[in-house]
Amino acid sequence: MSYPLIKPFKFLHKQQIEDKAVDILAQMDKTSKYGVKWPLDASRVAEFLGLDVVWDNIPDDEEGKIAARILPVEKLIEINDSITELRGGFAESTIAHEIGHWVLHIDPIAVTKYLQLSHKGLVIKVEPLLCRNDLILQGIEWQAQYFASCLLMPGFKLEQSCRGKELSQWRHLYAIADELGVTISNLIHRLKDTGWIYNVTSDKRIELISEANLYG
């Protein structure tokens, strides 16, 4: 017998996802222990939500490598230590992505019911939520990645970090990425999504929208 702990897929607007990320940051900032500091330590966000994060060797399955997984009952995020590209600048994004799955896709009511049934002696199989390294960002994977972007680079902080910077200058973009603790590619994607960067050309020239429209 298996027990589903993942919510059925539901379309979410970008603003709904960002609101959830910003709400968690606001809740953290109300505490003395978890006050928000930048660059954001995604592991502290996980701890605030009652989740443990471990780096471990996750064996391949029949579909290949597993970048990370969530064990819902154990409230555990496992990151595959054997995938070296998940280290460094991608570590925060990887953890934040898994937090996105926890917030958006794990059903807390179902987890509670599972625990109640297991305490009664029922043996129930629970499948982990798996993430691959070669993700096609659609469905719940896109939602989790967008959540991660909003958590690490919320609009209010992104605006603050970008003020006084020339977004057409790579040195300024790298300075912003360093301040936020994200990779330059994650920052570029976020700035393009906000509409502050229009395009990056093949010769690495950055095209901006009208300066008058920057920051809202």
C-alpha positions in Angstrom: 0.0 0.0 0.0 1.4 3.4 -1.0 0.2 6.8 0.3 0.4 10.0 -1.8 1.9 13.0 0.0 2.3 15.2 -3.1 -0.5 17.5 -4.1 -2.1 17.2 -7.5 -0.5 19.6 -10.0 -2.1 23.1 -9.8 -1.4 26.1 -12.0 0.1 28.9 -10.0 0.6 32.5 -11.1 4.1 33.9 -10.7 2.8 36.4 -8.2 1.3 33.6 -6.1 4.6 31.9 -5.9 6.6 35.0 -5.1 4.0 35.9 -2.4 4.7 32.6 -0.7 8.4 33.1 -0.7 8.2 36.7 0.6 5.8 35.6 3.3 8.3 33.1 4.6 11.0 35.8 4.7 8.6 38.1 6.5 7.8 35.4 9.1 11.6 34.8 9.6 12.3 38.5 10.1 9.8 38.6 13.0 12.1 36.2 15.0 15.3 37.0 16.7 16.9 33.7 15.7 16.1 33.7 12.0 16.2 37.3 11.1 16.9 37.6 7.4 20.4 38.4 6.3 21.9 38.7 2.8 23.1 36.8 1.0 20.4 34.4 2.2 21.4 31.1 3.7 18.8 28.7 2.3 19.7 26.1 5.0 18.4 28.6 7.6 15.2 28.9 5.7 14.8 25.1 5.7 15.6 25.0 9.5 13.0 27.7 10.1 10.4 25.5 8.3 11.4 22.5 10.4 13.4 20.8 7.6 16.8 19.2 7.8 19.2 19.4 4.9 21.9 16.8 4.4 24.4 16.2 1.6 24.7 12.5 0.9 25.4 10.1 -2.0 22.0 9.3 -3.6 22.2 6.2 -5.8 21.0 6.3 -9.4 17.7 4.7 -10.2 16.5 3.3 -13.5 16.0 6.8 -14.9 19.5 8.0 -14.1 21.0 10.4 -11.6 19.0 12.1 -8.8 20.1 15.6 -8.0 18.1 15.8 -4.8 15.0 14.4 -3.1 12.6 15.2 -0.3 11.6 12.6 2.3 8.3 14.1 3.4 7.7 12.1 6.6 11.2 12.7 7.8 11.0 16.4 6.8 14.4 15.8 5.2 16.0 17.4 2.1 18.8 15.3 0.6 21.2 16.8 -1.9 23.4 14.5 -4.0 27.0 15.0 -2.8 28.3 13.1 -5.8 27.1 15.7 -8.3 29.9 18.3 -8.0 28.1 21.0 -10.0 25.5 21.3 -7.3 28.3 22.7 -5.0 29.5 26.3 -4.9 27.1 28.9 -6.2 24.5 26.4 -7.2 24.1 25.1 -3.6 21.8 27.8 -2.4 19.6 27.6 -5.5 19.4 23.8 -5.1 18.3 23.9 -1.5 15.9 26.8 -2.2 14.5 24.7 -5.1 13.7 21.8 -2.7 12.2 24.2 -0.2 10.0 25.3 -3.1 8.8 21.8 -3.5 8.1 21.5 0.2 6.1 24.7 0.3 4.2 24.3 -2.9 3.8 20.6 -3.5 4.0 18.5 -0.3 0.6 18.1 1.3 1.0 18.7 5.1 -2.5 17.3 5.8 -1.6 14.1 4.0 1.7 13.9 6.0 -0.3 14.2 9.3 -2.7 11.5 8.2 0.1 9.2 7.2 1.7 9.6 10.6 -1.6 8.9 12.3 -2.0 5.7 10.3 1.5 4.6 10.8 1.2 5.0 14.6 -1.7 2.6 14.4 0.6 0.0 12.9 -0.2 0.2 9.3 2.7 -0.3 7.0 2.4 2.2 4.2 5.0 3.0 1.5 5.8 6.6 0.9 7.7 7.7 -2.2 10.2 10.5 -2.0 9.9 13.5 -4.3 12.8 13.3 -6.7 14.6 16.0 -8.6 16.9 15.2 -11.6 20.0 17.1 -12.5 18.9 17.5 -16.1 15.5 19.0 -15.3 13.1 20.1 -18.0 11.7 23.1 -16.2 8.0 22.6 -16.6 5.1 21.8 -14.2 6.1 21.5 -10.6 9.9 21.7 -11.4 9.4 25.2 -13.0 7.3 26.3 -10.0 10.0 25.1 -7.5 12.7 26.9 -9.5 10.7 30.1 -9.7 10.1 29.9 -6.0 13.9 29.5 -5.4 14.6 32.6 -7.5 12.0 34.6 -5.6 13.3 33.4 -2.2 17.0 34.2 -3.0 16.2 37.4 -4.9 12.9 38.8 -3.8 11.8 41.9 -5.6 12.3 44.3 -2.8 15.9 43.1 -2.2 16.7 42.9 -5.9 15.5 46.5 -6.4 17.7 47.6 -3.4 20.7 45.8 -4.8 20.3 47.2 -8.3 19.9 50.8 -7.4 22.9 52.9 -8.5 24.2 50.0 -10.7 24.5 50.0 -14.4 22.7 46.8 -15.4 24.4 46.9 -18.9 27.8 46.5 -17.2 28.9 43.0 -16.4 31.1 44.1 -13.5 28.0 45.6 -11.8 26.0 42.4 -12.4 28.7 40.3 -10.9 28.7 42.6 -7.9 25.0 42.2 -7.5 25.2 38.4 -7.8 27.9 38.4 -5.2 25.8 40.5 -2.8 22.9 38.2 -3.2 24.9 35.0 -3.1 23.6 33.6 -6.5 25.2 32.6 -9.7 25.4 35.2 -12.5 23.2 33.0 -14.7 20.5 32.9 -11.9 20.7 36.7 -11.6 20.4 37.2 -15.4 17.3 35.0 -15.5 15.7 36.9 -12.6 16.4 40.3 -14.2 15.0 39.1 -17.5 11.9 37.8 -15.8 11.4 41.2 -14.0 11.8 43.0 -17.3 14.8 44.9 -16.2 17.0 43.2 -18.8 15.6 42.6 -22.2 18.2 40.3 -23.7 21.8 39.2 -23.7 23.1 39.1 -27.2 25.5 36.4 -28.7 28.4 38.8 -28.2 27.5 39.2 -24.5 26.1 42.7 -24.9 23.3 43.4 -22.4 20.1 45.0 -23.8 18.0 46.9 -21.3 14.4 48.1 -21.3 13.8 51.8 -21.1 15.7 53.3 -18.1 12.5 55.1 -17.1 10.8 51.8 -16.4 13.5 50.3 -14.2 12.4 49.3 -10.7 8.7 49.8 -11.3 
